[in-house]
Amino acid sequence: MLHFTCDGCGKKLRAGEDHHVVKIEVFAAHGPAALTEADLEEDHMEAVSQLLRDMEEMDEPEAEEPSAQHRRYDLCPACCKRYLRDPLGRDAAQKFDFSEN
């Protein structure tokens, strides 16, 4: 039997109890590249062949940052309402009221 806890408040979520799942995908946004006449005339097969040769000569593949990150959160109904009202947490960040010393 699976046991879930709310990732927002830590409350135990019982089997069959209403809870919500939030899935977030974060990835770098790339604007569309402008296609020029020179791009259409260039022979890309030679560049691909060179890349393949370079990869064969490498001892170990270079570690790259993952192109996308996926997150999953289980939320109780109260935390889900709070999340939907302020998904980026902006309200919570603005609630601090520091006195002038």
Backbone as XML, in Angstrom:
<?xml version="1.0"?>
<chain id="A" units="angstrom">
  <residue number="1" name="MET">
    <atom name="N" x="0.840" y="-1.173" z="0.000"/>
    <atom name="CA" x="0.000" y="0.000" z="0.000"/>
    <atom name="C" x="0.893" y="1.247" z="0.000"/>
  </residue>
  <residue number="2" name="LEU">
    <atom name="N" x="0.567" y="2.177" z="-0.852"/>
    <atom name="CA" x="1.336" y="3.416" z="-0.952"/>
    <atom name="C" x="0.862" y="4.419" z="0.086"/>
  </residue>
  <residue number="3" name="HIS">
    <atom name="N" x="1.809" y="5.130" z="0.677"/>
    <atom name="CA" x="1.503" y="6.184" z="1.639"/>
    <atom name="C" x="1.997" y="7.499" z="1.060"/>
  </residue>
  <residue number="4" name="PHE">
    <atom name="N" x="1.127" y="8.487" z="1.061"/>
    <atom name="CA" x="1.482" y="9.802" z="0.543"/>
    <atom name="C" x="1.414" y="10.823" z="1.666"/>
  </residue>
  <residue number="5" name="THR">
    <atom name="N" x="2.269" y="11.809" z="1.581"/>
    <atom name="CA" x="2.186" y="12.978" z="2.445"/>
    <atom name="C" x="2.158" y="14.204" z="1.552"/>
  </residue>
  <residue number="6" name="CYS">
    <atom name="N" x="1.520" y="15.242" z="2.034"/>
    <atom name="CA" x="1.430" y="16.483" z="1.277"/>
    <atom name="C" x="2.815" y="17.113" z="1.226"/>
  </residue>
  <residue number="7" name="ASP">
    <atom name="N" x="3.271" y="17.435" z="0.034"/>
    <atom name="CA" x="4.577" y="18.066" z="-0.127"/>
    <atom name="C" x="4.555" y="19.537" z="0.288"/>
  </residue>
  <residue number="8" name="GLY">
    <atom name="N" x="3.359" y="20.073" z="0.539"/>
    <atom name="CA" x="3.259" y="21.463" z="0.979"/>
    <atom name="C" x="3.310" y="21.599" z="2.490"/>
  </residue>
  <residue number="9" name="CYS">
    <atom name="N" x="2.485" y="20.804" z="3.199"/>
    <atom name="CA" x="2.381" y="20.966" z="4.651"/>
    <atom name="C" x="2.815" y="19.736" z="5.443"/>
  </residue>
  <residue number="10" name="GLY">
    <atom name="N" x="3.040" y="18.608" z="4.776"/>
    <atom name="CA" x="3.487" y="17.399" z="5.461"/>
    <atom name="C" x="2.372" y="16.529" z="5.996"/>
  </residue>
  <residue number="11" name="LYS">
    <atom name="N" x="1.123" y="16.936" z="5.798"/>
    <atom name="CA" x="-0.023" y="16.168" z="6.281"/>
    <atom name="C" x="-0.068" y="14.799" z="5.600"/>
  </residue>
  <residue number="12" name="LYS">
    <atom name="N" x="-0.381" y="13.759" z="6.381"/>
    <atom name="CA" x="-0.519" y="12.424" z="5.798"/>
    <atom name="C" x="-1.792" y="12.370" z="4.971"/>
  </residue>
  <residue number="13" name="LEU">
    <atom name="N" x="-1.682" y="11.838" z="3.783"/>
    <atom name="CA" x="-2.830" y="11.684" z="2.893"/>
    <atom name="C" x="-3.237" y="10.216" z="2.906"/>
  </residue>
  <residue number="14" name="ARG">
    <atom name="N" x="-4.462" y="9.941" z="3.327"/>
    <atom name="CA" x="-4.933" y="8.566" z="3.429"/>
    <atom name="C" x="-5.387" y="8.047" z="2.081"/>
  </residue>
  <residue number="15" name="ALA">
    <atom name="N" x="-5.333" y="6.717" z="1.932"/>
    <atom name="CA" x="-5.782" y="6.074" z="0.697"/>
    <atom name="C" x="-7.234" y="6.440" z="0.445"/>
  </residue>
  <residue number="16" name="GLY">
    <atom name="N" x="-7.550" y="6.791" z="-0.760"/>
    <atom name="CA" x="-8.907" y="7.162" z="-1.133"/>
    <atom name="C" x="-9.250" y="8.601" z="-0.802"/>
  </residue>
  <residue number="17" name="GLU">
    <atom name="N" x="-8.399" y="9.280" z="-0.027"/>
    <atom name="CA" x="-8.638" y="10.682" z="0.302"/>
    <atom name="C" x="-8.298" y="11.531" z="-0.910"/>
  </residue>
  <residue number="18" name="ASP">
    <atom name="N" x="-9.051" y="12.587" z="-1.072"/>
    <atom name="CA" x="-8.835" y="13.476" z="-2.205"/>
    <atom name="C" x="-7.482" y="14.177" z="-2.072"/>
  </residue>
  <residue number="19" name="HIS">
    <atom name="N" x="-6.622" y="13.982" z="-3.034"/>
    <atom name="CA" x="-5.372" y="14.745" z="-3.081"/>
    <atom name="C" x="-5.056" y="15.057" z="-4.534"/>
  </residue>
  <residue number="20" name="HIS">
    <atom name="N" x="-4.155" y="15.988" z="-4.735"/>
    <atom name="CA" x="-3.860" y="16.495" z="-6.077"/>
    <atom name="C" x="-2.388" y="16.302" z="-6.394"/>
  </residue>
  <residue number="21" name="VAL">
    <atom name="N" x="-2.107" y="16.151" z="-7.667"/>
    <atom name="CA" x="-0.733" y="15.988" z="-8.145"/>
    <atom name="C" x="-0.406" y="17.181" z="-9.032"/>
  </residue>
  <residue number="22" name="VAL">
    <atom name="N" x="0.724" y="17.824" z="-8.742"/>
    <atom name="CA" x="1.224" y="18.921" z="-9.569"/>
    <atom name="C" x="2.477" y="18.419" z="-10.261"/>
  </residue>
  <residue number="23" name="LYS">
    <atom name="N" x="2.500" y="18.503" z="-11.588"/>
    <atom name="CA" x="3.679" y="18.120" z="-12.358"/>
    <atom name="C" x="4.213" y="19.371" z="-13.041"/>
  </residue>
  <residue number="24" name="ILE">
    <atom name="N" x="5.509" y="19.588" z="-12.894"/>
    <atom name="CA" x="6.147" y="20.773" z="-13.465"/>
    <atom name="C" x="7.294" y="20.325" z="-14.357"/>
  </residue>
  <residue number="25" name="GLU">
    <atom name="N" x="7.386" y="20.926" z="-15.531"/>
    <atom name="CA" x="8.492" y="20.671" z="-16.440"/>
    <atom name="C" x="9.212" y="21.993" z="-16.667"/>
  </residue>
  <residue number="26" name="VAL">
    <atom name="N" x="10.522" y="21.993" z="-16.445"/>
    <atom name="CA" x="11.327" y="23.198" z="-16.616"/>
    <atom name="C" x="12.353" y="22.933" z="-17.715"/>
  </residue>
  <residue number="27" name="PHE">
    <atom name="N" x="12.381" y="23.819" z="-18.716"/>
    <atom name="CA" x="13.345" y="23.656" z="-19.803"/>
    <atom name="C" x="13.705" y="25.021" z="-20.359"/>
  </residue>
  <residue number="28" name="ALA">
    <atom name="N" x="14.852" y="25.078" z="-20.998"/>
    <atom name="CA" x="15.325" y="26.336" z="-21.578"/>
    <atom name="C" x="14.503" y="26.663" z="-22.815"/>
  </residue>
  <residue number="29" name="ALA">
    <atom name="N" x="14.061" y="27.892" z="-22.891"/>
    <atom name="CA" x="13.295" y="28.344" z="-24.051"/>
    <atom name="C" x="14.257" y="28.879" z="-25.096"/>
  </residue>
  <residue number="30" name="HIS">
    <atom name="N" x="14.113" y="28.406" z="-26.289"/>
    <atom name="CA" x="14.951" y="28.857" z="-27.396"/>
    <atom name="C" x="14.056" y="29.493" z="-28.445"/>
  </residue>
  <residue number="31" name="GLY">
    <atom name="N" x="14.443" y="30.681" z="-28.855"/>
    <atom name="CA" x="13.696" y="31.342" z="-29.912"/>
    <atom name="C" x="13.985" y="30.673" z="-31.248"/>
  </residue>
  <residue number="32" name="PRO">
    <atom name="N" x="13.080" y="30.799" z="-32.185"/>
    <atom name="CA" x="13.322" y="30.193" z="-33.491"/>
    <atom name="C" x="14.509" y="30.851" z="-34.186"/>
  </residue>
  <residue number="33" name="ALA">
    <atom name="N" x="15.374" y="30.028" z="-34.738"/>
    <atom name="CA" x="16.536" y="30.549" z="-35.460"/>
    <atom name="C" x="16.089" y="31.030" z="-36.835"/>
  </residue>
  <residue number="34" name="ALA">
    <atom name="N" x="16.665" y="32.123" z="-37.266"/>
    <atom name="CA" x="16.341" y="32.660" z="-38.588"/>
    <atom name="C" x="17.033" y="31.814" z="-39.651"/>
  </residue>
  <residue number="35" name="LEU">
    <atom name="N" x="16.298" y="31.387" z="-40.615"/>
    <atom name="CA" x="16.813" y="30.574" z="-41.712"/>
    <atom name="C" x="17.199" y="31.508" z="-42.858"/>
  </residue>
  <residue number="36" name="THR">
    <atom name="N" x="18.451" y="31.423" z="-43.272"/>
    <atom name="CA" x="18.927" y="32.301" z="-44.338"/>
    <atom name="C" x="19.128" y="31.495" z="-45.623"/>
  </residue>
  <residue number="37" name="GLU">
    <atom name="N" x="19.348" y="32.207" z="-46.684"/>
    <atom name="CA" x="19.609" y="31.575" z="-47.983"/>
    <atom name="C" x="20.904" y="30.772" z="-47.922"/>
  </residue>
  <residue number="38" name="ALA">
    <atom name="N" x="21.897" y="31.253" z="-47.184"/>
    <atom name="CA" x="23.176" y="30.550" z="-47.045"/>
    <atom name="C" x="22.985" y="29.213" z="-46.331"/>
  </residue>
  <residue number="39" name="ASP">
    <atom name="N" x="22.058" y="29.162" z="-45.359"/>
    <atom name="CA" x="21.773" y="27.900" z="-44.658"/>
    <atom name="C" x="21.238" y="26.847" z="-45.626"/>
  </residue>
  <residue number="40" name="LEU">
    <atom name="N" x="20.420" y="27.274" z="-46.566"/>
    <atom name="CA" x="19.829" y="26.330" z="-47.517"/>
    <atom name="C" x="20.849" y="25.828" z="-48.525"/>
  </residue>
  <residue number="41" name="GLU">
    <atom name="N" x="21.855" y="26.642" z="-48.827"/>
    <atom name="CA" x="22.852" y="26.264" z="-49.821"/>
    <atom name="C" x="23.994" y="25.441" z="-49.238"/>
  </residue>
  <residue number="42" name="GLU">
    <atom name="N" x="24.208" y="25.541" z="-47.939"/>
    <atom name="CA" x="25.331" y="24.856" z="-47.291"/>
    <atom name="C" x="25.100" y="23.343" z="-47.246"/>
  </residue>
  <residue number="43" name="ASP">
    <atom name="N" x="26.193" y="22.587" z="-47.457"/>
    <atom name="CA" x="26.136" y="21.123" z="-47.385"/>
    <atom name="C" x="26.408" y="20.712" z="-45.939"/>
  </residue>
  <residue number="44" name="HIS">
    <atom name="N" x="25.390" y="20.279" z="-45.250"/>
    <atom name="CA" x="25.511" y="19.945" z="-43.833"/>
    <atom name="C" x="26.038" y="18.529" z="-43.599"/>
  </residue>
  <residue number="45" name="MET">
    <atom name="N" x="26.094" y="17.719" z="-44.611"/>
    <atom name="CA" x="26.561" y="16.340" z="-44.446"/>
    <atom name="C" x="28.019" y="16.289" z="-44.004"/>
  </residue>
  <residue number="46" name="GLU">
    <atom name="N" x="28.841" y="17.186" z="-44.504"/>
    <atom name="CA" x="30.246" y="17.212" z="-44.098"/>
    <atom name="C" x="30.366" y="17.593" z="-42.622"/>
  </residue>
  <residue number="47" name="ALA">
    <atom name="N" x="29.549" y="18.558" z="-42.174"/>
    <atom name="CA" x="29.585" y="18.966" z="-40.770"/>
    <atom name="C" x="29.137" y="17.824" z="-39.865"/>
  </residue>
  <residue number="48" name="VAL">
    <atom name="N" x="28.130" y="17.075" z="-40.279"/>
    <atom name="CA" x="27.655" y="15.931" z="-39.496"/>
    <atom name="C" x="28.735" y="14.854" z="-39.440"/>
  </residue>
  <residue number="49" name="SER">
    <atom name="N" x="29.381" y="14.593" z="-40.552"/>
    <atom name="CA" x="30.462" y="13.602" z="-40.588"/>
    <atom name="C" x="31.594" y="13.996" z="-39.654"/>
  </residue>
  <residue number="50" name="GLN">
    <atom name="N" x="31.941" y="15.277" z="-39.632"/>
    <atom name="CA" x="33.002" y="15.750" z="-38.751"/>
    <atom name="C" x="32.606" y="15.589" z="-37.282"/>
  </residue>
  <residue number="51" name="LEU">
    <atom name="N" x="31.364" y="15.893" z="-36.960"/>
    <atom name="CA" x="30.889" y="15.713" z="-35.586"/>
    <atom name="C" x="30.970" y="14.249" z="-35.155"/>
  </residue>
  <residue number="52" name="LEU">
    <atom name="N" x="30.592" y="13.347" z="-36.042"/>
    <atom name="CA" x="30.662" y="11.915" z="-35.730"/>
    <atom name="C" x="32.106" y="11.470" z="-35.513"/>
  </residue>
  <residue number="53" name="ARG">
    <atom name="N" x="33.022" y="11.961" z="-36.341"/>
    <atom name="CA" x="34.440" y="11.620" z="-36.160"/>
    <atom name="C" x="34.956" y="12.157" z="-34.828"/>
  </residue>
  <residue number="54" name="ASP">
    <atom name="N" x="34.586" y="13.380" z="-34.490"/>
    <atom name="CA" x="35.019" y="13.973" z="-33.219"/>
    <atom name="C" x="34.488" y="13.179" z="-32.033"/>
  </residue>
  <residue number="55" name="MET">
    <atom name="N" x="33.262" y="12.710" z="-32.117"/>
    <atom name="CA" x="32.673" y="11.938" z="-31.027"/>
    <atom name="C" x="33.377" y="10.592" z="-30.856"/>
  </residue>
  <residue number="56" name="GLU">
    <atom name="N" x="33.771" y="9.983" z="-31.950"/>
    <atom name="CA" x="34.467" y="8.694" z="-31.880"/>
    <atom name="C" x="35.834" y="8.850" z="-31.209"/>
  </residue>
  <residue number="57" name="GLU">
    <atom name="N" x="36.466" y="10.000" z="-31.392"/>
    <atom name="CA" x="37.786" y="10.235" z="-30.828"/>
    <atom name="C" x="37.745" y="10.606" z="-29.347"/>
  </residue>
  <residue number="58" name="MET">
    <atom name="N" x="36.606" y="10.996" z="-28.870"/>
    <atom name="CA" x="36.492" y="11.384" z="-27.460"/>
    <atom name="C" x="36.563" y="10.152" z="-26.571"/>
  </residue>
  <residue number="59" name="ASP">
    <atom name="N" x="37.306" y="10.253" z="-25.462"/>
    <atom name="CA" x="37.407" y="9.153" z="-24.515"/>
    <atom name="C" x="36.101" y="8.960" z="-23.755"/>
  </residue>
  <residue number="60" name="GLU">
    <atom name="N" x="35.547" y="10.053" z="-23.324"/>
    <atom name="CA" x="34.355" y="10.009" z="-22.474"/>
    <atom name="C" x="33.420" y="11.121" z="-22.918"/>
  </residue>
  <residue number="61" name="PRO">
    <atom name="N" x="32.132" y="10.832" z="-23.022"/>
    <atom name="CA" x="31.221" y="11.905" z="-23.430"/>
    <atom name="C" x="31.186" y="13.012" z="-22.390"/>
  </residue>
  <residue number="62" name="GLU">
    <atom name="N" x="31.118" y="14.243" z="-22.869"/>
    <atom name="CA" x="31.070" y="15.395" z="-21.967"/>
    <atom name="C" x="29.718" y="15.444" z="-21.278"/>
  </residue>
  <residue number="63" name="ALA">
    <atom name="N" x="29.757" y="15.711" z="-19.992"/>
    <atom name="CA" x="28.512" y="15.813" z="-19.232"/>
    <atom name="C" x="27.854" y="17.151" z="-19.531"/>
  </residue>
  <residue number="64" name="GLU">
    <atom name="N" x="26.612" y="17.093" z="-19.943"/>
    <atom name="CA" x="25.856" y="18.293" z="-20.220"/>
    <atom name="C" x="24.729" y="18.402" z="-19.205"/>
  </residue>
  <residue number="65" name="GLU">
    <atom name="N" x="24.289" y="19.614" z="-18.972"/>
    <atom name="CA" x="23.148" y="19.791" z="-18.097"/>
    <atom name="C" x="21.929" y="19.179" z="-18.767"/>
  </residue>
  <residue number="66" name="PRO">
    <atom name="N" x="21.052" y="18.587" z="-17.979"/>
    <atom name="CA" x="19.851" y="18.017" z="-18.584"/>
    <atom name="C" x="19.044" y="19.104" z="-19.285"/>
  </residue>
  <residue number="67" name="SER">
    <atom name="N" x="18.476" y="18.756" z="-20.413"/>
    <atom name="CA" x="17.744" y="19.750" z="-21.189"/>
    <atom name="C" x="16.407" y="20.087" z="-20.543"/>
  </residue>
  <residue number="68" name="ALA">
    <atom name="N" x="15.880" y="19.189" z="-19.733"/>
    <atom name="CA" x="14.612" y="19.449" z="-19.060"/>
    <atom name="C" x="14.627" y="18.783" z="-17.691"/>
  </residue>
  <residue number="69" name="GLN">
    <atom name="N" x="13.903" y="19.366" z="-16.770"/>
    <atom name="CA" x="13.763" y="18.786" z="-15.445"/>
    <atom name="C" x="12.274" y="18.605" z="-15.164"/>
  </residue>
  <residue number="70" name="HIS">
    <atom name="N" x="11.931" y="17.475" z="-14.588"/>
    <atom name="CA" x="10.543" y="17.161" z="-14.276"/>
    <atom name="C" x="10.390" y="17.038" z="-12.764"/>
  </residue>
  <residue number="71" name="ARG">
    <atom name="N" x="9.347" y="17.638" z="-12.232"/>
    <atom name="CA" x="9.058" y="17.579" z="-10.805"/>
    <atom name="C" x="7.617" y="17.129" z="-10.614"/>
  </residue>
  <residue number="72" name="ARG">
    <atom name="N" x="7.373" y="16.401" z="-9.500"/>
    <atom name="CA" x="6.026" y="15.962" z="-9.158"/>
    <atom name="C" x="5.811" y="16.225" z="-7.674"/>
  </residue>
  <residue number="73" name="TYR">
    <atom name="N" x="4.666" y="16.814" z="-7.343"/>
    <atom name="CA" x="4.326" y="17.123" z="-5.964"/>
    <atom name="C" x="2.911" y="16.638" z="-5.669"/>
  </residue>
  <residue number="74" name="ASP">
    <atom name="N" x="2.732" y="15.983" z="-4.510"/>
    <atom name="CA" x="1.413" y="15.574" z="-4.027"/>
    <atom name="C" x="0.956" y="16.636" z="-3.043"/>
  </residue>
  <residue number="75" name="LEU">
    <atom name="N" x="-0.272" y="17.149" z="-3.233"/>
    <atom name="CA" x="-0.783" y="18.213" z="-2.378"/>
    <atom name="C" x="-2.147" y="17.851" z="-1.815"/>
  </residue>
  <residue number="76" name="CYS">
    <atom name="N" x="-2.375" y="18.245" z="-0.551"/>
    <atom name="CA" x="-3.704" y="18.110" z="0.048"/>
    <atom name="C" x="-4.594" y="19.180" z="-0.588"/>
  </residue>
  <residue number="77" name="PRO">
    <atom name="N" x="-5.912" y="19.096" z="-0.419"/>
    <atom name="CA" x="-6.797" y="20.099" z="-1.034"/>
    <atom name="C" x="-6.477" y="21.541" z="-0.627"/>
  </residue>
  <residue number="78" name="ALA">
    <atom name="N" x="-6.130" y="21.776" z="0.647"/>
    <atom name="CA" x="-5.828" y="23.143" z="1.093"/>
    <atom name="C" x="-4.566" y="23.680" z="0.417"/>
  </residue>
  <residue number="79" name="CYS">
    <atom name="N" x="-3.531" y="22.863" z="0.350"/>
    <atom name="CA" x="-2.285" y="23.305" z="-0.299"/>
    <atom name="C" x="-2.477" y="23.469" z="-1.803"/>
  </residue>
  <residue number="80" name="CYS">
    <atom name="N" x="-3.337" y="22.660" z="-2.396"/>
    <atom name="CA" x="-3.624" y="22.795" z="-3.827"/>
    <atom name="C" x="-4.292" y="24.140" z="-4.105"/>
  </residue>
  <residue number="81" name="LYS">
    <atom name="N" x="-5.266" y="24.514" z="-3.260"/>
    <atom name="CA" x="-5.924" y="25.815" z="-3.435"/>
    <atom name="C" x="-4.911" y="26.950" z="-3.311"/>
  </residue>
  <residue number="82" name="ARG">
    <atom name="N" x="-4.029" y="26.839" z="-2.308"/>
    <atom name="CA" x="-2.999" y="27.861" z="-2.099"/>
    <atom name="C" x="-2.059" y="27.919" z="-3.307"/>
  </residue>
  <residue number="83" name="TYR">
    <atom name="N" x="-1.689" y="26.758" z="-3.838"/>
    <atom name="CA" x="-0.793" y="26.709" z="-5.001"/>
    <atom name="C" x="-1.459" y="27.339" z="-6.225"/>
  </residue>
  <residue number="84" name="LEU">
    <atom name="N" x="-2.728" y="27.002" z="-6.467"/>
    <atom name="CA" x="-3.420" y="27.535" z="-7.634"/>
    <atom name="C" x="-3.622" y="29.049" z="-7.532"/>
  </residue>
  <residue number="85" name="ARG">
    <atom name="N" x="-3.770" y="29.547" z="-6.315"/>
    <atom name="CA" x="-3.942" y="30.981" z="-6.107"/>
    <atom name="C" x="-2.636" y="31.737" z="-6.360"/>
  </residue>
  <residue number="86" name="ASP">
    <atom name="N" x="-1.490" y="31.118" z="-6.026"/>
    <atom name="CA" x="-0.193" y="31.791" z="-6.130"/>
    <atom name="C" x="0.901" y="30.778" z="-6.491"/>
  </residue>
  <residue number="87" name="PRO">
    <atom name="N" x="0.921" y="30.279" z="-7.732"/>
    <atom name="CA" x="1.853" y="29.197" z="-8.098"/>
    <atom name="C" x="3.330" y="29.560" z="-7.975"/>
  </residue>
  <residue number="88" name="LEU">
    <atom name="N" x="3.682" y="30.833" z="-8.074"/>
    <atom name="CA" x="5.093" y="31.227" z="-7.982"/>
    <atom name="C" x="5.495" y="31.682" z="-6.586"/>
  </residue>
  <residue number="89" name="GLY">
    <atom name="N" x="4.568" y="31.675" z="-5.645"/>
    <atom name="CA" x="4.880" y="32.047" z="-4.274"/>
    <atom name="C" x="5.175" y="33.525" z="-4.093"/>
  </residue>
  <residue number="90" name="ARG">
    <atom name="N" x="4.654" y="34.364" z="-4.961"/>
    <atom name="CA" x="4.935" y="35.805" z="-4.867"/>
    <atom name="C" x="4.291" y="36.433" z="-3.643"/>
  </residue>
  <residue number="91" name="ASP">
    <atom name="N" x="3.071" y="35.998" z="-3.312"/>
    <atom name="CA" x="2.398" y="36.569" z="-2.145"/>
    <atom name="C" x="3.172" y="36.260" z="-0.869"/>
  </residue>
  <residue number="92" name="ALA">
    <atom name="N" x="3.661" y="35.047" z="-0.737"/>
    <atom name="CA" x="4.401" y="34.652" z="0.465"/>
    <atom name="C" x="5.677" y="35.475" z="0.601"/>
  </residue>
  <residue number="93" name="ALA">
    <atom name="N" x="6.318" y="35.792" z="-0.493"/>
    <atom name="CA" x="7.559" y="36.559" z="-0.455"/>
    <atom name="C" x="7.314" y="38.011" z="-0.056"/>
  </residue>
  <residue number="94" name="GLN">
    <atom name="N" x="6.121" y="38.532" z="-0.311"/>
    <atom name="CA" x="5.817" y="39.934" z="-0.027"/>
    <atom name="C" x="5.207" y="40.138" z="1.354"/>
  </residue>
  <residue number="95" name="LYS">
    <atom name="N" x="4.943" y="39.071" z="2.115"/>
    <atom name="CA" x="4.279" y="39.200" z="3.404"/>
    <atom name="C" x="5.218" y="39.664" z="4.504"/>
  </residue>
  <residue number="96" name="PHE">
    <atom name="N" x="6.504" y="39.672" z="4.290"/>
    <atom name="CA" x="7.432" y="40.127" z="5.309"/>
    <atom name="C" x="7.296" y="41.634" z="5.471"/>
  </residue>
  <residue number="97" name="ASP">
    <atom name="N" x="7.095" y="42.075" z="6.701"/>
    <atom name="CA" x="6.972" y="43.488" z="6.978"/>
    <atom name="C" x="8.026" y="43.857" z="8.011"/>
  </residue>
  <residue number="98" name="PHE">
    <atom name="N" x="9.146" y="44.359" z="7.567"/>
    <atom name="CA" x="10.244" y="44.696" z="8.452"/>
    <atom name="C" x="10.057" y="46.106" z="9.000"/>
  </residue>
  <residue number="99" name="SER">
    <atom name="N" x="10.338" y="46.262" z="10.276"/>
    <atom name="CA" x="10.250" y="47.585" z="10.886"/>
    <atom name="C" x="11.498" y="48.390" z="10.519"/>
  </residue>
  <residue number="100" name="GLU">
    <atom name="N" x="11.332" y="49.699" z="10.548"/>
    <atom name="CA" x="12.471" y="50.576" z="10.253"/>
    <atom name="C" x="13.242" y="50.815" z="11.541"/>
  </residue>
  <residue number="101" name="ASN">
    <atom name="N" x="14.466" y="50.363" z="11.611"/>
    <atom name="CA" x="15.282" y="50.537" z="12.837"/>
    <atom name="C" x="16.208" y="51.695" z="12.695"/>
  </residue>
</chain>
